[in-house]
Amino acid sequence: MKILILNGSPRPDGNTAAMIRTFQNAVKPEHEVNVIRVCRKNIRGCLACEYCHNQGNGECIQKDDMQEIYALLKDTEMLILASPIYYHGISGQLKCVIDRFYSALYPKAPECLKKTAMFLSSGDPDMEAGAKFSYEGDFLGYLGLEGMGIYTNHDPDYMKNIAEMAASL
Ligand SMILES: Cc1cc2nc3c(=O)[nH]c(=O)nc-3n(C[C@H](O)[C@H](O)[C@H](O)COP(=O)(O)O)c2cc1C
């Protein structure tokens, strides 16, 4: 299975990165895992120009580093959104990427994309409601992907649970 992990943290060795490492160490080697550190990329917000849904035929008019993610999304089977919580939501850098999914995943995601999961890290507990709400509404609800869990760093078993989910794939 092709798995794409989008890391929304700017910190190379932060808590989100540790969750991703746990996943990578536990996942079977037959899977291909790509991790994109979105904060190292030049990815602008959606322009709402609707070019993608009109003459663009699903292609975004903005030619920035999002093109790398669009290319990966074409055959991604599992998408993992990993982010620190900033003011009750995911990081702004990852939010820009998700808004740019407008051309590639909406109104319909590629057939191959079936599963998703979310890794969230916050300073205080119970700060994830905003991030969970949009993930559940869009990725589980609207796109109908199979949710493989939401993992948060204030759950005492979160690393074990991530490793178990990874190994189960
Ligand atoms: C700009 C900014 C905003 C933050 N906002 C919150 C917040 O609203 N609630 C919270 O619990 N932690 C907040 N934090 C703390 C981070 O969510 C926390 O340190 C997280 O574990 C960092 O993950 P990372 O190490 O993967 O970058 C914020 C940190 C920054 C830099």
The ligand as a Tripos MOL2 file, in Angstrom:
@<TRIPOS>MOLECULE
LIG
   31    33     1     0     0
SMALL
NO_CHARGES

@<TRIPOS>ATOM
      1 C1          1.8480   28.9500   17.2620 C.3       1 LIG1
      2 C2          1.5750   27.8930   18.2960 C.ar      1 LIG1
      3 C3          0.2950   27.7440   18.7730 C.ar      1 LIG1
      4 C4         -0.0080   26.7560   19.7150 C.ar      1 LIG1
      5 N1         -1.2900   26.6350   20.1510 N.ar      1 LIG1
      6 C5         -1.5820   25.6710   21.0620 C.ar      1 LIG1
      7 C6         -2.9210   25.5070   21.5350 C.ar      1 LIG1
      8 O1         -3.8340   26.2310   21.1560 O.2       1 LIG1
      9 N2         -3.1560   24.5350   22.4520 N.ar      1 LIG1
     10 C7         -2.1640   23.7110   22.9040 C.ar      1 LIG1
     11 O2         -2.4370   22.8370   23.7140 O.2       1 LIG1
     12 N3         -0.8860   23.8230   22.4440 N.ar      1 LIG1
     13 C8         -0.5810   24.7850   21.5490 C.ar      1 LIG1
     14 N4          0.7140   24.9170   21.0890 N.ar      1 LIG1
     15 C9          1.7290   23.9270   21.5360 C.3       1 LIG1
     16 C10         1.9230   22.8060   20.5230 C.3       1 LIG1
     17 O3          0.6940   22.2930   20.0470 O.3       1 LIG1
     18 C11         2.6910   21.6390   21.1790 C.3       1 LIG1
     19 O4          3.9030   22.0960   21.7120 O.3       1 LIG1
     20 C12         2.9090   20.5070   20.1990 C.3       1 LIG1
     21 O5          3.2160   19.3300   20.9120 O.3       1 LIG1
     22 C13         4.0460   20.8130   19.2280 C.3       1 LIG1
     23 O6          4.1810   19.7340   18.3290 O.3       1 LIG1
     24 P1          5.5300   19.5310   17.4900 P.3       1 LIG1
     25 O7          6.6180   19.2410   18.5010 O.co2     1 LIG1
     26 O8          5.2640   18.3700   16.6110 O.co2     1 LIG1
     27 O9          5.7680   20.7780   16.7130 O.co2     1 LIG1
     28 C14         1.0310   25.9110   20.1780 C.ar      1 LIG1
     29 C15         2.3460   26.0800   19.7010 C.ar      1 LIG1
     30 C16         2.6120   27.0730   18.7820 C.ar      1 LIG1
     31 C17         4.0260   27.2330   18.2630 C.3       1 LIG1
@<TRIPOS>BOND
     1     1     2 1
     2     2     3 ar
     3     2    30 ar
     4     3     4 ar
     5     4     5 ar
     6     4    28 ar
     7     5     6 ar
     8     6     7 ar
     9     6    13 1
    10     7     8 2
    11     7     9 ar
    12     9    10 ar
    13    10    11 2
    14    10    12 ar
    15    12    13 ar
    16    13    14 ar
    17    14    15 1
    18    14    28 ar
    19    15    16 1
    20    16    17 1
    21    16    18 1
    22    18    19 1
    23    18    20 1
    24    20    21 1
    25    20    22 1
    26    22    23 1
    27    23    24 1
    28    24    25 2
    29    24    26 1
    30    24    27 1
    31    28    29 ar
    32    29    30 ar
    33    30    31 1
@<TRIPOS>SUBSTRUCTURE
     1 LIG1         1 GROUP 0 **** ****
